[in-house]
């Protein structure tokens, strides 16, 4: 199993700024998730399942999901 | 049936968010059947149509697991319909002997009575260790203690000739919980659904073949107040029959750019139908980005992530009947705005 010899599943939550006057694009959302993984030290992690689960005027979009962390050597971090 | 060209349509009813219609035991199936008739070609995910011992087999409905569905919508995967799949079955190494026997008998029944091609059947080397949880939004989630055991067993099945995989994981019994009582009464979230999705996503991502999941649980005591939408899960000893039937005709997954005839591609999509309050998933957003008409159906759920809040253009439908009318209008080349007056 290349890259996932001992994977871990890690819940996460990310808030992302949102401006309804600008068309919503996937790429910035995925970049926000990647940035959150990097902040937590989840090297090589990718979002396995995610969705926007709230929209708030001040905080923007709440993205909840489960990340797939391929590298067992990395710390799991908090559960978001 | 109309003679006009098919309008490949994506039907999404996200799992584990308590959708009033489709949030229970395959109770999205009537809507899926109607939309399949209206569009001539419906792509949807197992949770919409899986009703444990009940199922409806329709060649116009393409059964595609959620991880693959997201990649299909993003144009990264194409779907290749085929007459049948050889369905391998992966049983959780943590299942008790009686539950194992029940599942093996379902497999034999589906071979003997439905003529499905099933096998090999194997158990994971270790208990998968399903853990259930809820997110801040109240959506059901879950994780596995041993995803490596799941993936290794999946590899063994694929290498032994399985072209699709049904997974049965032993889920925690929660017979006394308030959440289960609410679900059985028709007012709660399917607490198992989030973890089920994680299991199947993990396997499809790793193997690139169709996969779907059925939970293994001990039987519940009969409940005279059981909501009809949840009743399909209490008809038998397992949830496996619908998964075996669905996978038996699931399309192959081909990485784009793919070649071949009769492929279904994201570029072919003519509409996407989703609950009006749950438009924040990857598939809907990918479709919206490419200008696929979005039909937002009133279908109350935990979330309030609507078209206006996200800034997405959408056709509003008050029911799945109305959504089917909109799909039919699009298929016939009728501008939906011509069907209403200000």
Interface residues (C-beta under 8 A of the other chain):
Chain A: X1 X4 X5 X6 X7 X8 X9 X10 X11 X13 X18 X19 X20 X21 X22 X23 X24 X25 X26 X29 X48 X49 X50 X51 X52 X53 X54 X55 X61 X62 X63 X64 X66 X68
Chain B: X14 X66 X67 X74 X133 X135 X136 X137 X139 X141 X143 X144 X147 X148 X151 X152 X155 X197 X198 X201 X202 X205 X206 X278 X279 X280 X281 X282 X285 X286 X288 X289 X303 X304 X305 X308 X309 X310 X311 X312
